[in-house]
Amino acid sequence: MKEKKGNTATYTIILILTTAFAKALGFGREMSLAYVYGASPVSDAYIVAFSIPTIIFAGIGSAMLTSYISSYARIRQENPKALKTFTDSVITMVALISIAIMVVFWIFERPIVRLFAVGFDAETMEIAVSLSRVVILSLLFIGVYFILQGFLQIHGSYFAVGMVSAPLNICVIASMFLSVTWGQEILGWGVVAGYFASFLMLLLASLRHHFSYRPSFQFRTPEIRRLLMVVFPIFLGKAITELNTMIDRTIASVLPEGTVSALSYGNRVVGFVTAVFVISVTTAVFPQMSHLSAIKNTRKLKATFRSSAGLMSLMVLPISAGVIIFSEEIVAILFQRGAFTAYDTQRTAEVVSFYALGLIFFSIKEIALNMFYALQDTKTPTINSLAAILINIVLNLLLLKSMAHKGLALATTISGGVTLVMLLISLRRRIGPLGLRRLFVSLLKMAAATAGMCFAVVPLYDLLLEKLESMPAAFLLAALAGALLYGVLNILLRTREMGLLIVGLAERLTPRRARED
């Protein structure tokens, strides 16, 4: 078991580093769009077109990925000879589903696009439909590359998994600048080329692990039936979550031009933290949760939940505070150039601040959702996702008139907080008291350290900005100083999670021979 923990830690580090690089390219993509098109009808239409394949297939793909990994592991133990046929059948099935969705979209393209952007005027709608018609071809690669990611995770190959969006972002960035000369149509083909490049990278990595494929239509085997039984409820939960994003953008389309873009840019800033820290950690810890659930070790399962939530909070709390305080500076550094104006910066920064308020909710909620999947309970997450979307819709409508785009972001945050409490109550009913009192004490210490960091960093930033006359340099130095101060304050406050982090890092950096001695 020790060896397995070591592998999990290694995979976490690989995922954090590669995901951070890939997401940095994602910021480059948003910066390029802001530079070339700003917050305009073209950027609004492009963002909607770009999101359609992801929203349509993300739920299916993620559910297939989760189910494929668990099914593959079980089949490897029970009937290894069936693995090849199983993988071939899953890939064939996913490819056929992708083609069917594409055909349906082409038949009903205009009504479908309008669902994503009910408030677009005629010109913006035409651009969105034209781009979506091309972008939907990406489904040919999106579905299959989810399965290839699962294959690589099973074989302990996490580098390509973490880097999966890097080729996509590179191709998309290139298409944005080429579109200035070649026309807006190239934007759609850039997305298709990007997804193909990501698929190709995963395929080449899989071939190193002796991956091969031959079309198989054996969809009535017990293995496929068991996979589909798990896929459907997981799909519902994930699809509802994606639907939340679509609803926000749909409602935003009735607000002034550029609001959809402001929400997207703001979501990208906050999404970077979620993707790098939250998703990477939960991806690495999920196998351990599944193992503890399988052997019915509830005590260690609860301890894993508490430690994961605590360590996540240790990282997310100061980042949330920093993002809220320096939202305008962050957005200006990332996006304010070319056609992206100071007014666009102000609107996007307001969105970022309200999204950042909910980072801690989204982080702990992701761990709680993984707990339920480890317990093989797919019903509770689905019901919780339905509750989240209903709460979000009601709050969107209540806050839209008085707060406009800020209200949409705040509604998402409040919805995340309420549904997190609901999940924790359900989890306590399922496995008993979670022992959250100790975690609550740690959160208070982290909050105190975060407050101390903020009081010191704000005047330090002002001083550095005056001396250096460079916003990026002043912000970077202030952020580094704040991170150092935050760590020191947590050590002085004896925050349990900081101690665990220091001990864990020391163990990872200490040579194995020295540890054995």
Secondary structure, DSSP 8 states (H G I E B T S, - for coil): -HHHHHHHHHHHHHHHHHHHHHHHHHHHHHHHHHHHH-SSHHHHHHHHHHHHHHHHHHHHHHHHHHHHHHHHHHHHHH-GGGHHHHHHHHHHHHHHHHHHHHHHHHHTHHHHHHHH-TT--HHHHHHHHHHHHHHGGGHHHHHHHHHHHHHHHHTT--HHHHTTTHHHHHHHHHHHHHHHHH-THHHHHHHHHHHHHHHHHHHHHHHTTT---------SSHHHHHHHHHHHHHHHHHHHHHHHHHHHHHHHTTSSTTHHHHHHHHHHHHHHHIIIIIIHHHHHHHHHHHHHHHTT-HHHHHHHHHHHHHHHHHHHHHHHHHHHHTHHHHHHHHH-STT--HHHHHHHHHHHHHHHTTHHHHHHHHHHHHHHHHTT--HHHHHHHHHHHHHHHHHHHHHHHHHTHHHHHHHHHHHHHHHHHHHHHHHHHHH----HHHHHHHHHHHHHHHHHHHHHHHHHHHHHHHHH--HHHHHHHHHHHHHHHHHHHHHHTT-HHHHHHHHHHHHHHS-HHHHH-
